[in-house]
């Protein structure tokens, strides 16, 4: 006991005993000589009690008192390492590889409970908790899911039997290298397909816009051009013929009759010049300027068509014939216009004899 505390107790006890003796002496009317004797007895008793308490302050053996306090050794860890356990992902045939250190703590077992394998129960409990998370996750996010498992398995939770608490440390989650390569290839294919789908959709929208709206007819094409060139009205008027031809081509049709006079005639092929060095020679050049023999109207019409570069089955031949009819009628050549109409009235006769004979 500490010295100050021991002295306090000695004084308190001495005063208490002295008070009791004083009360007793007053009540019993002790003689005067008894009071000094009483005081000497109290002081002697106080000193003797103080010495007795001072002698009993060290109750431990000397060899124990000299040894320092040692820390309590920690309880042995109850844990096991599991590696390469396949856990399912959200995609079939793509399993995660799970590794972790499983730690457990036993709970009090009821009376008569069966013996258990704590490591097996702890590993099963941790794998069950991990499988509930990975089964709904995509295989391409293994790093993110690993951090989620770190948090989900970091707390002690009871297993299904209620015999122990289990948790997981040092969690690792990954995919095999072949699966990673396959996922990378599939991701590249999906990205390229999405780009191709967007490009095709954009092209389809442009075709629908041009074919179904802009080039629906000549008027729509003219309005579209004018909306893009508001300050070029005269140039727009000059382009009506070109827009009419473009509209007809876009719709696989002929130019509308009201716009045919604005369509320019087909270009004339350049004439071949012959000189003295020409393979045909000067005689052929002289023959070229000679008057041709008299020919029938059908032959002359075929020569004109051939001179313009049209064949008997040319798809633009009918449109060229209509232009010839318009030119003939504009100059009052009704007979020539009638012969041209007969020549191209729904068929393409190749025999000149099929043309009507000239009027007498």
C-alpha positions as CSV (number, residue, x, y, z in Angstrom):
1,X,0.0,0.0,0.0
2,X,1.2,3.5,-0.7
3,X,2.6,5.4,2.3
4,X,0.2,8.4,2.2
5,X,-2.8,6.2,2.0
6,X,-1.5,4.1,4.9
7,X,-1.0,7.1,7.2
8,X,-4.4,8.4,6.4
9,X,-6.0,5.2,7.5
10,X,-4.0,5.1,10.7
11,X,-4.9,8.6,11.7
12,X,-8.6,7.9,10.9
13,X,-8.7,4.7,13.0
14,X,-6.8,6.3,15.9
15,X,-9.2,9.3,16.1
16,X,-12.2,7.0,15.9
17,X,-11.0,4.8,18.8
18,X,-10.0,7.9,20.8
19,X,-13.5,9.3,20.4
20,X,-15.1,6.1,21.5
21,X,-12.8,5.9,24.6
22,X,-13.5,9.5,25.5
23,X,-17.2,8.9,25.4
24,X,-16.8,5.7,27.5
25,X,-14.6,7.6,30.1
26,X,-17.0,10.5,30.4
27,X,-19.9,8.1,30.8
28,X,-18.1,5.9,33.4
29,X,-16.4,8.9,35.1
30,X,-12.8,7.6,34.9
31,X,-10.2,9.1,37.2
32,X,-7.9,11.8,36.0
33,X,-4.8,9.6,35.8
34,X,-6.6,7.3,33.4
35,X,-6.7,9.9,30.6
36,X,-2.9,10.2,30.1
37,X,-2.7,6.4,30.1
38,X,-5.5,6.2,27.5
39,X,-3.6,8.7,25.3
40,X,-0.4,6.8,25.5
41,X,-2.2,3.6,24.6
42,X,-3.8,5.1,21.5
43,X,-0.5,6.5,20.2
44,X,1.2,3.2,20.8
45,X,-1.5,1.2,19.0
46,X,-1.5,3.6,16.1
47,X,2.3,3.3,15.6
48,X,2.1,-0.5,15.9
49,X,-0.7,-0.8,13.3
50,X,1.1,1.5,10.9
51,X,4.2,-0.7,11.1
52,X,2.2,-3.9,10.5
53,X,0.6,-2.4,7.4
54,X,3.9,-1.3,6.1
55,X,5.4,-4.7,6.6
56,X,2.6,-6.5,4.5
57,X,2.7,-4.2,1.5
58,X,4.6,-6.7,-0.8
59,X,2.7,-9.9,-0.8
60,X,4.2,-11.3,-4.1
61,X,7.4,-13.4,-4.1
62,X,10.5,-11.4,-4.9
63,X,11.2,-13.4,-8.1
64,X,7.8,-12.6,-9.5
65,X,8.1,-8.9,-8.7
66,X,11.3,-8.7,-10.7
67,X,9.8,-10.1,-13.9
68,X,8.4,-7.5,-16.5
69,X,4.7,-7.7,-17.7
70,X,4.6,-9.8,-20.9
71,X,1.9,-9.2,-23.6
72,X,-0.8,-11.8,-24.0
73,X,0.0,-13.9,-27.0
74,X,-2.6,-13.6,-29.8
75,X,-4.9,-16.4,-30.5
76,X,-3.8,-18.6,-33.5
77,X,-5.4,-17.6,-36.8
78,X,-7.9,-20.0,-38.2
79,X,-7.7,-19.5,-42.0
80,X,-7.1,-21.3,-45.2
81,X,-6.1,-20.2,-48.8
82,X,-8.2,-21.1,-51.8
83,X,-7.0,-20.5,-55.4
84,X,-8.4,-20.8,-58.9
85,X,-12.0,-21.6,-58.0
86,X,-14.3,-21.1,-61.1
87,X,-17.2,-18.8,-60.4
88,X,-20.0,-18.2,-63.0
89,X,-20.4,-14.9,-64.8
90,X,-23.5,-13.4,-66.5
91,X,-22.3,-15.0,-69.9
92,X,-22.3,-18.7,-70.3
93,X,-18.9,-20.5,-70.6
94,X,-17.0,-17.4,-69.3
95,X,-16.1,-18.2,-65.7
96,X,-14.1,-16.1,-63.3
97,X,-11.1,-17.5,-61.4
98,X,-11.5,-16.7,-57.7
99,X,-8.7,-16.8,-55.1
100,X,-8.8,-15.6,-51.4
101,X,-7.7,-16.3,-47.9
102,X,-10.8,-17.5,-45.9
103,X,-10.8,-16.8,-42.2
104,X,-13.3,-18.0,-39.7
105,X,-14.2,-17.9,-36.0
106,X,-16.1,-20.7,-34.2
107,X,-19.4,-20.0,-32.4
108,X,-20.6,-21.8,-29.3
109,X,-22.1,-25.1,-30.3
110,X,-25.3,-26.3,-28.6
111,X,-25.2,-29.4,-26.5
112,X,-25.0,-32.6,-28.5
113,X,-24.1,-30.8,-31.7
114,X,-22.2,-32.9,-34.3
115,X,-18.6,-32.4,-35.0
116,X,-17.8,-30.1,-38.0
117,X,-15.0,-29.3,-40.4
118,X,-14.7,-25.6,-39.8
119,X,-12.5,-24.9,-42.8
120,X,-14.9,-26.6,-45.2
121,X,-17.9,-24.7,-43.8
122,X,-16.0,-21.4,-44.0
123,X,-14.9,-21.9,-47.6
124,X,-18.4,-22.9,-48.7
125,X,-19.9,-19.9,-47.0
126,X,-17.4,-17.5,-48.6
127,X,-17.8,-19.1,-52.1
128,X,-21.6,-18.9,-51.8
129,X,-21.5,-15.2,-51.0
130,X,-19.0,-14.6,-53.9
131,X,-21.1,-16.6,-56.4
132,X,-24.2,-14.5,-55.7
133,X,-22.3,-11.4,-56.9
134,X,-20.4,-12.8,-59.9
135,X,-23.3,-14.6,-61.4
136,X,-25.0,-11.3,-62.5
137,X,-21.8,-9.5,-63.7
138,X,-20.3,-9.3,-67.2
139,X,-17.0,-11.2,-67.6
140,X,-15.2,-8.1,-69.1
141,X,-15.4,-6.2,-65.7
142,X,-13.3,-8.6,-63.6
143,X,-11.2,-5.8,-62.0
144,X,-14.2,-3.9,-60.9
145,X,-16.0,-7.0,-59.6
146,X,-12.8,-7.9,-57.6
147,X,-13.1,-4.6,-55.6
148,X,-16.7,-5.2,-55.0
149,X,-15.9,-8.7,-53.6
150,X,-13.3,-7.2,-51.4
151,X,-16.0,-5.1,-49.7
152,X,-18.7,-7.7,-49.7
153,X,-16.5,-10.5,-48.1
154,X,-14.6,-8.2,-45.7
155,X,-17.1,-8.8,-42.8
156,X,-17.6,-11.8,-40.6
157,X,-20.9,-13.4,-41.3
158,X,-22.5,-16.6,-40.0
159,X,-22.6,-19.6,-42.4
160,X,-25.8,-21.5,-43.2
161,X,-25.3,-23.9,-40.2
162,X,-24.8,-21.2,-37.7
163,X,-21.7,-22.8,-36.3
164,X,-19.1,-20.2,-37.3
165,X,-18.4,-16.8,-38.8
166,X,-16.4,-16.5,-42.0
167,X,-14.8,-13.8,-44.1
168,X,-12.3,-13.5,-47.0
169,X,-9.0,-11.6,-47.3
170,X,-6.7,-10.9,-50.2
171,X,-9.4,-11.5,-52.8
172,X,-8.3,-12.0,-56.4
173,X,-10.6,-12.3,-59.4
174,X,-9.6,-12.7,-63.1
175,X,-10.4,-14.4,-66.4
176,X,-8.3,-16.9,-68.3
177,X,-6.1,-15.3,-71.1
178,X,-7.9,-17.1,-73.9
179,X,-11.3,-15.8,-72.7
180,X,-9.8,-12.3,-72.5
181,X,-8.7,-12.5,-76.2
182,X,-12.1,-13.8,-77.3
183,X,-13.8,-11.0,-75.5
184,X,-11.5,-8.4,-77.1
185,X,-12.2,-9.8,-80.6
186,X,-16.0,-9.8,-79.9
187,X,-15.8,-6.2,-78.7
188,X,-14.0,-5.1,-81.8
189,X,-16.5,-6.9,-84.1
190,X,-19.4,-5.3,-82.3
191,X,-17.9,-1.9,-82.6
192,X,-17.2,-2.3,-86.3
193,X,-20.7,-3.6,-86.8
194,X,-22.2,-0.7,-85.0
195,X,-20.2,1.7,-87.1
196,X,-21.3,-0.1,-90.3
197,X,-24.9,-0.1,-89.3
198,X,-24.8,3.6,-88.6
199,X,-23.1,4.3,-91.9
200,X,-25.6,2.2,-93.8
201,X,-28.5,3.8,-92.0
202,X,-27.1,7.2,-92.8
203,X,-26.7,6.3,-96.4
204,X,-30.3,4.9,-96.5
205,X,-31.7,8.1,-95.0
206,X,-29.8,10.1,-97.6
207,X,-31.2,8.0,-100.5
208,X,-34.7,8.2,-99.1
209,X,-34.4,11.9,-98.7
210,X,-33.0,12.5,-102.2
211,X,-35.2,9.9,-104.0
212,X,-38.4,10.4,-102.1
213,X,-38.3,14.1,-101.4
214,X,-35.7,16.1,-103.3
215,X,-35.9,14.2,-106.6
216,X,-39.6,13.2,-106.4
217,X,-40.3,15.4,-109.4
218,X,-38.7,18.3,-111.2
219,X,-40.5,20.9,-109.1
220,X,-39.2,19.4,-105.8
221,X,-35.7,19.3,-107.3
222,X,-35.9,23.0,-108.3
223,X,-37.2,24.1,-104.9
224,X,-34.4,22.1,-103.2
225,X,-31.8,23.7,-105.4
226,X,-33.2,27.2,-104.8
227,X,-33.3,26.7,-101.0
228,X,-29.6,26.1,-101.1
229,X,-28.9,29.0,-103.5
230,X,-31.4,31.7,-102.7
231,X,-29.4,34.5,-104.3
232,X,-28.8,32.6,-107.6
233,X,-32.3,32.7,-109.1
234,X,-31.2,33.1,-112.7
235,X,-28.7,30.2,-112.4
236,X,-31.5,28.1,-111.0
237,X,-33.7,28.8,-114.0
238,X,-30.8,27.8,-116.3
239,X,-30.5,24.5,-114.4
240,X,-34.1,23.4,-114.7
241,X,-33.3,21.3,-117.7
242,X,-30.5,19.5,-115.9
243,X,-32.7,19.0,-112.8
244,X,-35.5,17.6,-115.0
245,X,-33.1,15.1,-116.5
246,X,-31.7,14.2,-113.1
247,X,-35.2,13.7,-111.7
248,X,-36.2,11.5,-114.6
249,X,-33.1,9.4,-114.2
250,X,-33.7,9.0,-110.4
251,X,-37.2,7.7,-111.1
252,X,-36.3,5.6,-114.1
253,X,-38.7,7.7,-116.2
254,X,-38.6,10.1,-119.1
255,X,-38.4,13.8,-118.8
256,X,-41.8,15.4,-118.3
257,X,-43.2,16.9,-121.5
258,X,-43.4,20.4,-120.1
259,X,-39.6,20.4,-119.4
260,X,-38.4,18.7,-122.6
261,X,-37.8,21.9,-124.4
262,X,-35.3,22.8,-121.7
263,X,-33.3,19.6,-122.1
264,X,-30.3,20.3,-124.4
265,X,-29.8,17.9,-127.4
266,X,-27.2,15.2,-127.1
267,X,-23.7,16.3,-128.1
268,X,-22.6,15.9,-131.7
269,X,-19.5,13.7,-132.2
270,X,-16.6,15.5,-133.8
271,X,-16.1,15.0,-137.5
272,X,-13.0,13.1,-138.6
273,X,-10.7,15.1,-140.7
274,X,-8.9,13.4,-143.5
275,X,-5.7,14.7,-145.0
276,X,-3.1,13.4,-147.4
277,X,-1.5,11.3,-144.6
278,X,-4.9,9.7,-143.7
279,X,-5.0,5.9,-144.1
280,X,-8.0,6.4,-146.4
281,X,-5.8,8.4,-148.8
282,X,-6.8,11.5,-150.8
283,X,-9.0,9.5,-153.1
284,X,-11.3,8.5,-150.1
285,X,-11.3,12.2,-149.0
286,X,-12.4,13.2,-152.4
287,X,-15.1,10.6,-152.5
288,X,-16.3,11.9,-149.2
289,X,-17.3,15.2,-150.8
290,X,-19.0,13.6,-153.7
291,X,-22.8,13.6,-153.8
292,X,-24.2,10.4,-152.3
293,X,-26.5,8.3,-154.5
294,X,-30.3,8.8,-154.2
295,X,-31.6,6.9,-151.2
296,X,-35.1,6.2,-149.8
297,X,-36.4,8.3,-146.8
298,X,-36.0,5.3,-144.5
299,X,-32.3,5.0,-145.4
300,X,-31.8,8.7,-145.0
301,X,-33.4,8.6,-141.5
302,X,-31.2,5.6,-140.5
303,X,-28.2,7.5,-141.7
304,X,-29.1,10.4,-139.6
305,X,-29.6,8.2,-136.5
306,X,-26.3,6.4,-137.1
307,X,-24.6,9.8,-137.6
308,X,-25.7,10.8,-134.1
309,X,-24.3,7.7,-132.7
310,X,-27.5,5.8,-131.9
311,X,-27.8,2.1,-132.3
312,X,-31.0,0.2,-133.2
313,X,-31.5,-0.9,-129.6
314,X,-30.3,2.3,-127.8
315,X,-32.7,3.1,-124.9
316,X,-32.4,6.8,-125.6
317,X,-33.5,6.4,-129.3
318,X,-37.2,6.9,-128.6
319,X,-36.5,10.1,-126.8
320,X,-34.3,11.3,-129.7
321,X,-37.1,10.5,-132.1
322,X,-39.6,12.6,-130.1
323,X,-37.2,15.5,-130.4
324,X,-36.9,15.0,-134.1
325,X,-40.7,15.0,-134.4
326,X,-40.9,18.3,-132.4
327,X,-38.3,19.9,-134.6
328,X,-40.1,18.8,-137.8
329,X,-43.4,20.1,-136.6
330,X,-41.9,23.4,-135.4
331,X,-40.7,24.0,-139.0
332,X,-43.9,22.9,-140.6
333,X,-42.6,19.5,-141.9
334,X,-45.7,17.5,-141.1
335,X,-44.9,14.8,-143.7
336,X,-41.5,14.2,-142.2
337,X,-42.9,14.3,-138.7
338,X,-45.5,11.6,-139.7
339,X,-42.8,9.4,-141.2
340,X,-40.7,9.7,-138.1
341,X,-43.6,8.8,-135.9
342,X,-44.4,5.8,-138.0
343,X,-40.8,4.7,-137.9
344,X,-40.7,4.8,-134.1
345,X,-44.3,4.1,-133.2
346,X,-43.7,1.5,-130.5
347,X,-41.2,-0.6,-132.4
348,X,-37.7,-0.4,-133.9
349,X,-37.9,-1.8,-137.5
350,X,-34.5,-2.6,-138.8
351,X,-35.6,-3.3,-142.4
352,X,-36.0,-0.1,-144.4
353,X,-38.7,-1.8,-146.5
354,X,-41.0,-1.5,-143.5
355,X,-41.1,2.3,-143.8
356,X,-44.1,3.7,-145.7
357,X,-43.5,4.6,-149.3
358,X,-43.2,8.2,-150.2
359,X,-46.4,10.0,-151.2
360,X,-46.8,10.5,-154.9
